[in-house]
Amino acid sequence: MKLRIALSAAAVAALTVSILLPLRSEDKAAGSSPKTGKEAPEWMQTGPEHAQLVSRAGTYDVTVHCLASATTPESDSVGNAELEVILDGRFLQQSFEGEYNGQKFKGLEISGYDRVSGKYTSFWFDSLATASMSFTGEGKNDGKFVEYKGQGIDPETKKVVHTRSVLKEKSADEFTIEMYCDREGSEKKTMEMTYKRHKP
C-alpha cells in the first residue's frame, strides 16, 4: 500500500513537472533537453532552507515523552533516528525506530522546502497505521524554528483532527519536536521528542 502511494506520488510529481516546464520552442527545434543545474529556474534549485535541512543529516538518539490522554497513560521511551539527504539535497529522509504505548514501531518521514509555495513540507508514514500524514510549515530564524500544521481522520470517531508540530533547533547537534492535537476546537499537547546527535 505504501509503495503504491509512493509510486502514485512520484507519477503525479513527474506529470506536474512535465506540465509546468514544457520545452521552449527553440530547444525543441534544436533537439536539446530542458536546462538543469544553475541554469534551471530558481524554483528547481536548492536554497538556504535546504542547506539548513541538510545540516541535520546524521544519526540521533531520541527521547520521547507522551502526555496522558483519555485512552493512554503518560509514558517515556527512547528511540533512534537516521536522517539522510536524498534527491540531490532537495529532501531529508528520516528512518525512525522506537516505541509507542509499549509497542515497537518504525516510521519514515520525508521533509523538504517548497520554493514555489514558500513553505516547509513533511510527510510521515509508520508501521502502526495504514494512513499517512502530511504537513506544511512556516519557518523562522533561518529555518531553526518551523511550525507545521496538518490534519487527519480520527480512526475511532472518523472526525477530522487538526494537528500542529513545532520544531526548535537548540544547537547543531540537538533539536526538539512538540506535537499538538486539536479535537473539536480544543488543542492539547500530546508529545515531546528530543533529538541528540549520536556520538560514539
N, C-alpha and C positions, 0 to 999 in steps of 0.2 A: 504493500500500500504506500509506504513512504517513498519507495523507489519510483512508483508510478507518479506520485505527487512531484517528486524532484524532476523527473523527466518531463512532465507536463509544464512545470515552471520554466525549464530550460527551453522548451519549444516556444512558449509564449515570449520569452526574452528574445530568442532569435528572430521571431516574427516581428516583434516590436522594432528591433534594430533595422530589419530589412525595410520596414515601412518608413521609419524616421530618417534613415540615412541612405536614400537612393543614390546611385552613381550619378555624377554630373554628366551632362551630355557629352562634353569634350573628353571625359575619362572613358565613357562608354565607347566613343568612337575610336579612341586610341587603344582600347582593349586593356586598360590598366585597372587596378583594383582601388578601392577607397583608401584614402590616406590613413596612416596609423602613426603611433608614436607622438612626437612633439608637434607634428603637422596636423594631427587629428583635432576635432573640435574640443573645447575645454571640458565639456560635459563627459567626454570619453576618457579623459586623463585623470590620474590620481592627483589629489591636492593635499594641503596641510592636514586636513581632517583624517585622511587615510594614513598619513605618516604617524599621527597620534595613535591610531588604531594598531598599526604595525608595531609600534614600540611596546605593546603589551604582549607580544608573542613570547611564549615560554611555557614552563611547567610551574603549576601553582598548587600549594596546599590550601584547601578551602575549609573554613569552619562555617557551619550553617546553624542558625538559631530560628526555629519555627515557633511563632507565638500560638497560644492556645486558641482554638476555635470551638464552635458548637459541637463538632464531631471528633476533634483530635486534641490531645493534651499538648502542653508546651514541651518542646524537645530540642536537643542539641545533637549534632552529628558532625562527622568530618568527611571530606571527600578530596578528590584531586581533579585537576583540570589541565588539559593540554591545549594551548592556544596557538594556532598555526596560520600563517599567512597563505592565502590561496588566490588564484586568478590574478597573478602579477601585481599583488599588493592592493587589489581593489576590495577584498573582503578578508575578514578574520574568522576562522572556524574554531569553535570550542568543542572539545570532546570531554564530557564531564562524567565522572563516576562517583556515586555517593549513596546515601540512604534517605528515604522519606518514610516516616512513621514505622521505622524498623525494617523496611523493605529495601533491598538493594536495587538500584536502577542506573541506567545510562542515559545521558542527554546529549543532544547535538544542537549547537547554535551557530548560525551564520549572521554576522553583523557587518555593517558597512555604512557608507555615507553616500547619499544620492545627490550629486551635484546639480541635477535638474530641479528637484523639489527643495533642495537646501536642508534636507532632514536626514537624521541618522535612521538606520533601519536595523531590525533584529527579527530573526525567525528562529523559533525554538521547537524541537521535537524531542520526545523521550520515550523510554520503554514502559512507562506506566499508563500511557493513554494512546488512543488512535487519532486524537485530534492534535493539530499543531497550533502554535500561537504566533502572531505577528505584531510587531510594534513599530511605531515611528517616534522619533525623538527630536527634541531641541537641545542644542549644546551651548555651553558657556565656558569661559576660561580656557579657550583653545581646545575644547573637547575633553577637558579634565572633569567636567560635570555634564552629564547628559540625563535629561528626564524623558523617559519613554512612556507612551500611552498606547493601549490596545484594548481589545475586548474579546470575549469568548462566550461560550454557552455553558452554563452550569449543568453538568451531566445528570444531576438529580432533579432539579426544578425545570430544566430546559429554558431558563430565562437568561437574558443577556447579562453578562457580568463585565464591568469595566475594570481594567487593571492599569496599574501605574508602577513603574520601577525607576529608581534613581541610582545612577552610577556616579560614584565620587572617587576620584583618584587621589590617594593620600600621598603617594610617592611613586618613584619609578618602579618600585617593586611591590606595591600594595594598592588595592582598590576595594571598595565595598559596593554592594548592591542591596538596596532596600526595596522590598516588594509590598504593594498595597492593593487591596481589592475593594471594589465598591459594589455592594449589593443593595439595590433599591434606594440609592441616594445616601448611603451611609458607608463612608470609606474607613477601612481598618487596615492597619499594618499587619502583614502576615508572616514576613520572613526577613531575616538579615543574613547576608553572606559576606564573608571577608576572604579575599584572595591575597595570599602572600607568595611571592615568587619563591619556588623551591631552590634551596641552596644546599648542595651535598655536604 
